[in-house]
Amino acid sequence: MVKRELKNSVEEETALDVANENGKRPIQSSNKDGPKRMKTKSLYRQPTAAELQETENLFNSNLFRLQVEEVLQEVKVKEKTVKRFQEWYNILKSHLLSIPEDVKEYDLTEKAFEKHLKVKLPVTNEIRKSKVIFRFHKFTDVEIVGSYMLGCSIDSKLVIDLQITVPAETYTKNDSVNYKYHLKSAAYLAYIASHLRKLESIEEIKYTYLHNCSTKPLIHIKPNGKLGNHLSVHINLVCDSDTYKLHRFSPTRNNLRESWLLSVEQQEGADVGPPTPHYNSSVLTDLTAAENQTFLNETLVNKENLKQAIILLKIWVRQRKLQVSGHVMSMLIAYLVQMKRINNIMSSYQIVRNVWIYLKSSEWDTKGISLHKGQDTPSMEEFHAHFPIVFLDRSGYYNVCWQMCKGTYFALRRESGLAVDMLDNGKINSFIPLFMTPVSILMQFDHILKFKNFPKLKQAILDRAPKSSKVNYGLDQLALVTDTLYDLLSKGLGERAHLILQIVEEEFSWPVTKTVNNAKKNGYVENLSFGFILDAVNAISVVDRGPPANLPDAELFRAFWGDKSELRRFQDGAITEACVWDARALAERRAVPRQLVDYLLALKYDIPSTELYHICSQLDELTARKGAGGQQMEESALAVLQAFDELRRDLRALSQLPLDISAVYGISPVFSYCEPFPALGINLDRNPRRRANASLIKELHNAKLPEYTPVNKAIVELSHSGKWPGELDAFRCLKAAFHLQIAERLSSQHALPAHAYPAHVDVLRNGLVFRLQVAHPKEITLVRREVERGVVRHKESEESAALQCDTVLMPRLRGALHGLHQKHPAFGPAVCLFVRWLSCHLLGDHWPRSVSELLVGAVFTLPAPLQPPTQPAAALYRALKLLATTDWSTHMLAVDFNDDMSREDITELERKFAARENQTPYLFIATAYDGPQPSVWSRRSPTKQVVLRTQLVARGTLEYLEKALLVDMVDSILPAFVPSLSGYDVLIYLQKRLVPHCTERLDAAQSSLAEEAVVDDVIPVVEFHPVDRYLDELRSAYGEFALFFHDRYGGDVIAVLWKPDVKEIKEFQTLNANALEQVSVGGETKYRVNKEAIVEDFQILGDGLVKEVIINK
């Protein structure tokens, strides 16, 4: 138990108390007759802030500990499985030890050995160029090694490692070069496989690779019976530690001859060749295996807390799909024990936390670590000269991380930093994102690079690779290609990317009766891709500045960038080399990394952009105005905000008003960049029908539907006054008078077209229509007031709640959302994509806009276990994942924009969430701006049924996206936005020419705006949406019988779903006699809903707008 220093508190009007050795407070009283009273007073004193903080930390730690205990119990290998495996292992071991020694010698370059065994060698043809004579020497033991032996294995996907030590006499002195050692090991493995092939206790036997290394095969076994459903077994070969001296495989030594590898003649007197540290490590891993396993056994024996920590780290790594083996994590734990950074006295929570803190600040890429204490081994500098990451084992010769790419290490370090941040965040239960949340590739990265023709790219890299690299990597060509591409992308992207991580496809295995080359022809595709986590600021930069032209580095810069490099003068007077990328709109600037990667791969390896596949900007066309020449919503929204700023200045400068305007707040989604199609600021009607400063809808039979023009709503606050009326009607009449005066002053003082209405003022500024509404808190109070029997009461109603949301809460929320977009520029476009997705699937009308914005906002404010995305598409995928995987009946969201919510506030919200009646609201999303009613934005909708339907569609969308993007590499993923109409009862098809936003449909072609003279002195027809009006009538008349679904953005069909109770037989009641028809049931007259008549009414109500009504069967 860790001792804590006792801290004392300062009581009011007393000096600082000093704790004695027992930790008790001394009695500060000269009255000896009353010690009990003073002790009681001290006992019930108010706790100090430090004591409260310690109590809270203890609570969080205890909760974490309980969750850890639960998950450790869950992943523990079941006793029944342990017993079954032990029985199976005894049979296997006896069989293996019964294999006789073979005195016959075989030439491995010939096929006789394989014909004799009736199995194939698990190596490629390239490795069998040298003549190698093999003889099978019997081994003495079969050991269980790895995590199962150490007691830190995980029950899920359990793989148990068996290790066989090949006798030293199997190898000769010269076998260490030119893959002779590997070929003999493969032959030894095949010899064992041939004797296991017909063993009854084995259901399946295959070859596979150790950590995807093509020169390190092993045997993969699936036991028969139920045991095979729980685990698999790997048999790996190692050599006796006395087989070779370790110094033979120092990082500076060469053991792979260039003449053998590249099939060139070696000149007499030539050097043996460049160092081959990669090749050497593939032998050292076998030479040092026994020593390292013994070291781990000694370190972890009877150290349960250390073992539990390793299990937790393995879960953490597996959930993040990092290519870090459990062996590396075990060796890291042993290193930290050796360095006395951790010990078994610590709890598993404390150990894991210390590991993350260490990894967060580690520098294995420049300052490697070593478990070897002596000075008789190669220096650390030698290893850093030949390996990107260095972690030396007990021998001091073997780099445990010899296969680890820099990207993997940087990802490990980055994730460790995120883990520490999560642990330190008291507002979340960090256990869930750390250990229980799997991270998929599509959610993790902002940008993913895949290759449509990877073999061509691989060959191009191999052809251009220097001989020293080819010799170093040998036949492990995928590692050479991976490291080469990583270095290129890392240098090219520079500060644009926080992380570049290689993604290698799953492991390859094949039957023991097939050769590797034949097995790869049967559907195996070698794939490699890269994921980028981008820097939100640097990623969109269109200029890469290089060194000044007069420095030597400038020549290197030009050599790397080729013709893209040019000499430029900057505003600060500097003249430097620079690369300038072609991008103007923000959406194009987000795609600069794509331009950069395409250019580099074409320059260095002649790979055209058509053979590269980028997962980054597939959905940009959904946020572009097809009817406005592809203008992006961000540019349109920016124009609205700039016009609003000008209007706000004009409003505050108005004179001759009874009260000055103190503030103007925008409340429409466009003010936080969350409107998919902001107003464009043009009026295409050259001959409007006027009334004062406003336009009217023309009554001509063939009149064209006016372009849909949304209004941008804003709340106007006036300076304080106590003279507002106390009656609601008088209050609203005075508001109307203010609207008249504001309109008159805008027209006369600033020459702005303005039209006043009782509830608002419409103003035209820069071609955009702004709707201003005077608001005062007193109006909410008056709406709440009721007089019953002469007693005034204030009662919350739907009208008062809506008024408070619109005039008090929405300005705060809109400001917070605007701030979130300023901090994370991907937020606004991500909301637009989510809103389009909801609307395309006919669900948009059932989701309040603010709820959609908050759900997407949670992706940025509650990103754990990830960090906020920088690409809108990645944010959409995460929002869909959050929506689809959350159980909204038991979980709530607390969206905290500016750290306004304390842990106590969140706890109180959780209490109210648990205490809510009838699970209303079902989707509980709370903010610091909700007022007295938590989750006020979702108080009415979406309903439980709508949320469940949306979750179903979200899951289907994610499944399609993962297959389309990661597997099929399709260019267009718009089918994810195409709804299924099969589940609806009635389909109402509309006249397309009368549907607003018809030019923004998914299948619409891009067109440009007509460059005609526009009328800018009259307010156009605003908010005229015939389909919305029709839907309002349908819901008003038939909302009790059916639900109506529609795509607001150009959808030409309304889907109708009957409510379940329309089929019920009812008694006649005067209050519920609407839309009923008589039916005879058992000779009695009953009533039911007349669906056929209602369907006819759909056609009648929509006369002129409705094309046809179809009943879905």
GIDASUL-V221036 format. One record per backbone hydrogen bond with DSSP energy under -0.5 kcal/mol. NH is the residue of the N-H (numbers start at 1). CO is the residue of the C=O. If there is no record, write none. Layout:
((NH	CO) (NH	CO))
This chain:
((11	9) (14	11) (17	9) (19	17) (20	24) (23	20) (26	18) (28	26) (29	27) (32	30) (34	31) (35	32) (38	34) (39	35) (40	36) (41	37) (42	38) (43	39) (44	40) (45	42) (52	48) (53	49) (54	50) (55	51) (56	52) (57	53) (58	54) (59	55) (60	56) (61	57) (62	58) (63	59) (64	60) (65	61) (66	62) (67	63) (68	64) (69	65) (70	66) (71	67) (72	68) (73	69) (74	70) (75	71) (76	72) (82	78) (83	79) (84	80) (85	81) (86	82) (87	83) (88	84) (89	85) (90	86) (91	87) (92	88) (93	89) (94	90) (95	91) (96	92) (97	93) (98	94) (98	95) (99	96) (102	136) (103	101) (106	134) (108	106) (108	132) (110	107) (115	111) (116	112) (117	113) (118	114) (119	114) (120	512) (123	121) (127	124) (128	125) (129	126) (132	130) (134	106) (134	132) (137	135) (143	163) (145	143) (145	161) (149	145) (150	146) (151	147) (152	147) (155	75) (158	155) (158	230) (160	232) (161	145) (161	159) (162	160) (162	234) (163	143) (164	236) (165	141) (166	164) (166	238) (170	167) (171	168) (175	172) (176	173) (177	174) (178	255) (180	177) (181	175) (183	179) (184	180) (185	181) (186	182) (187	183) (188	184) (189	185) (190	186) (191	187) (192	188) (193	189) (194	190) (195	191) (195	192) (196	192) (197	193) (199	196) (202	199) (203	201) (203	222) (204	222) (206	220) (207	510) (208	218) (209	508) (210	213) (210	216) (211	209) (212	209) (213	210) (214	212) (216	213) (218	208) (219	235) (220	206) (221	219) (221	233) (222	204) (223	221) (224	201) (227	224) (228	225) (229	226) (230	227) (231	227) (232	158) (233	221) (234	160) (235	219) (236	162) (236	234) (238	164) (240	166) (243	240) (248	245) (249	246) (250	247) (253	250) (255	253) (258	272) (261	257) (262	258) (263	259) (264	259) (270	267) (276	253) (279	472) (280	276) (281	277) (282	278) (282	279) (283	279) (283	280) (284	280) (285	281) (286	283) (287	283) (288	284) (289	286) (292	288) (293	289) (294	290) (295	291) (296	292) (297	293) (298	294) (299	295) (300	296) (301	297) (303	300) (304	302) (307	303) (308	304) (309	305) (310	306) (311	307) (312	308) (313	309) (314	310) (315	311) (316	312) (317	313) (318	314) (319	315) (320	316) (321	318) (322	317) (324	322) (329	325) (330	326) (331	327) (332	328) (333	329) (334	330) (335	331) (336	332) (337	333) (338	334) (339	335) (340	337) (341	336) (342	336) (346	343) (351	347) (352	348) (353	349) (354	350) (355	351) (356	352) (357	353) (358	354) (359	355) (360	356) (361	357) (361	358) (362	359) (366	363) (367	363) (369	390) (371	392) (383	379) (384	380) (385	381) (386	382) (386	383) (387	383) (390	364) (392	369) (393	398) (396	393) (399	397) (400	391) (400	398) (402	399) (404	401) (409	405) (410	406) (411	407) (412	408) (413	409) (414	410) (415	411) (416	412) (417	413) (418	414) (419	415) (420	416) (421	417) (422	418) (423	419) (424	420) (425	421) (425	422) (426	424) (428	425) (430	428) (432	429) (433	429) (434	430) (435	431) (436	431) (436	432) (437	432) (438	436) (439	319) (440	438) (444	440) (445	441) (446	532) (447	532) (448	615) (449	530) (450	448) (450	613) (452	611) (453	611) (454	451) (457	453) (458	454) (459	455) (460	456) (461	457) (462	458) (463	459) (464	460) (465	461) (469	466) (470	466) (471	467) (472	468) (473	469) (474	470) (476	473) (477	475) (480	476) (481	477) (482	478) (483	479) (484	480) (485	481) (486	482) (487	483) (488	484) (489	485) (490	486) (491	487) (492	488) (493	489) (494	490) (496	493) (497	494) (498	533) (499	533) (501	531) (503	529) (504	502) (505	527) (510	207) (512	205) (514	511) (516	123) (519	515) (520	516) (521	517) (521	518) (522	518) (522	519) (523	521) (527	525) (529	503) (530	449) (531	501) (532	447) (533	499) (534	532) (535	496) (536	534) (539	535) (540	537) (541	538) (544	579) (545	543) (546	577) (549	575) (551	548) (554	551) (555	552) (556	552) (557	553) (558	554) (559	555) (560	556) (561	557) (562	558) (564	561) (565	562) (566	578) (568	576) (570	574) (573	570) (576	568) (576	574) (577	547) (578	566) (579	544) (580	564) (581	542) (583	581) (589	585) (590	586) (591	587) (591	588) (592	589) (594	591) (595	591) (596	592) (597	593) (598	594) (599	595) (600	596) (601	597) (602	598) (603	599) (604	600) (605	601) (606	602) (607	601) (608	606) (611	608) (612	609) (613	450) (615	448) (616	614) (620	617) (622	619) (623	620) (624	621) (625	631) (626	624) (628	625) (629	626) (629	1007) (630	625) (631	625) (631	628) (633	623) (635	632) (636	632) (637	633) (638	634) (639	635) (640	636) (641	637) (642	638) (643	639) (644	640) (645	641) (646	642) (647	643) (648	644) (649	645) (650	646) (651	647) (652	648) (653	649) (654	651) (662	660) (662	717) (663	717) (665	715) (667	713) (668	713) (671	668) (672	669) (673	670) (674	669) (676	674) (678	675) (686	684) (688	685) (689	696) (690	688) (691	694) (694	691) (695	1019) (696	689) (703	700) (710	708) (712	769) (713	711) (714	771) (715	665) (716	773) (717	663) (717	715) (718	775) (719	660) (731	727) (732	728) (733	729) (734	730) (735	731) (736	732) (737	733) (738	734) (739	735) (740	736) (741	737) (742	738) (743	739) (744	740) (745	741) (746	742) (747	743) (748	744) (749	745) (750	745) (750	746) (751	747) (752	746) (755	762) (757	760) (761	772) (762	755) (763	770) (764	753) (765	763) (765	768) (768	765) (770	763) (770	768) (771	712) (772	761) (772	770) (773	714) (775	716) (779	776) (780	776) (780	777) (781	777) (782	778) (783	779) (784	780) (785	781) (786	793) (788	786) (788	791) (789	787) (791	788) (792	790) (793	786) (795	784) (795	793) (801	797) (802	798) (803	799) (804	800) (805	801) (806	802) (807	803) (808	804) (809	804) (810	805) (812	808) (813	809) (814	810) (815	811) (816	812) (817	813) (818	814) (819	815) (820	816) (821	817) (822	818) (823	819) (824	820) (827	824) (829	825) (830	826) (831	827) (832	828) (833	829) (834	830) (835	831) (836	832) (837	833) (838	834) (839	835) (840	836) (841	837) (842	839) (843	838) (844	838) (846	843) (847	844) (848	846) (851	848) (852	848) (853	849) (854	850) (855	851) (856	852) (857	853) (858	854) (859	855) (859	856) (860	856) (860	857) (861	857) (862	858) (866	863) (875	871) (876	872) (877	873) (878	874) (879	875) (880	876) (881	877) (882	878) (883	879) (884	880) (885	881) (886	882) (888	886) (890	887) (891	887) (893	924) (895	893) (895	926) (896	894) (897	895) (902	900) (906	902) (907	903) (908	904) (909	905) (910	906) (911	907) (912	908) (913	909) (914	910) (915	911) (916	912) (916	913) (919	916) (920	917) (923	942) (924	922) (925	923) (926	893) (926	924) (928	895) (930	927) (933	930) (934	932) (936	933) (938	935) (939	936) (947	943) (948	944) (949	945) (950	946) (951	947) (952	948) (953	949) (954	950) (955	951) (956	952) (957	953) (958	954) (959	955) (960	956) (961	957) (962	958) (963	959) (964	960) (965	961) (966	962) (967	962) (967	963) (968	963) (969	964) (970	964) (976	973) (977	974) (978	975) (979	977) (981	979) (984	981) (985	1056) (986	1056) (987	1110) (988	1054) (989	987) (989	1108) (990	1052) (991	1105) (992	990) (994	991) (995	992) (996	994) (998	995) (1000	997) (1001	998) (1004	1001) (1007	626) (1012	1010) (1015	683) (1016	1014) (1019	693) (1023	709) (1025	1023) (1029	1025) (1030	1026) (1031	1027) (1032	1028) (1033	1029) (1034	1030) (1035	1031) (1036	1032) (1037	1033) (1038	1034) (1039	1035) (1041	1038) (1042	1038) (1043	1057) (1045	1055) (1046	842) (1047	1053) (1048	1046) (1050	996) (1050	1048) (1051	1047) (1054	988) (1055	1045) (1055	1053) (1056	986) (1057	1043) (1059	1041) (1062	1059) (1063	1060) (1064	1061) (1066	1087) (1072	1069) (1073	1070) (1076	1073) (1077	1088) (1079	1086) (1081	1079) (1081	1084) (1082	1080) (1084	1081) (1086	1079) (1086	1084) (1087	1066) (1088	1077) (1089	1062) (1090	1075) (1091	1089) (1094	1090) (1095	1091) (1096	1092) (1097	1093) (1098	1094) (1099	1095) (1100	1096) (1101	1097) (1102	1098) (1103	1100) (1105	1102) (1106	1102) (1107	989) (1108	989) (1110	987) (1112	985) (1112	1110))
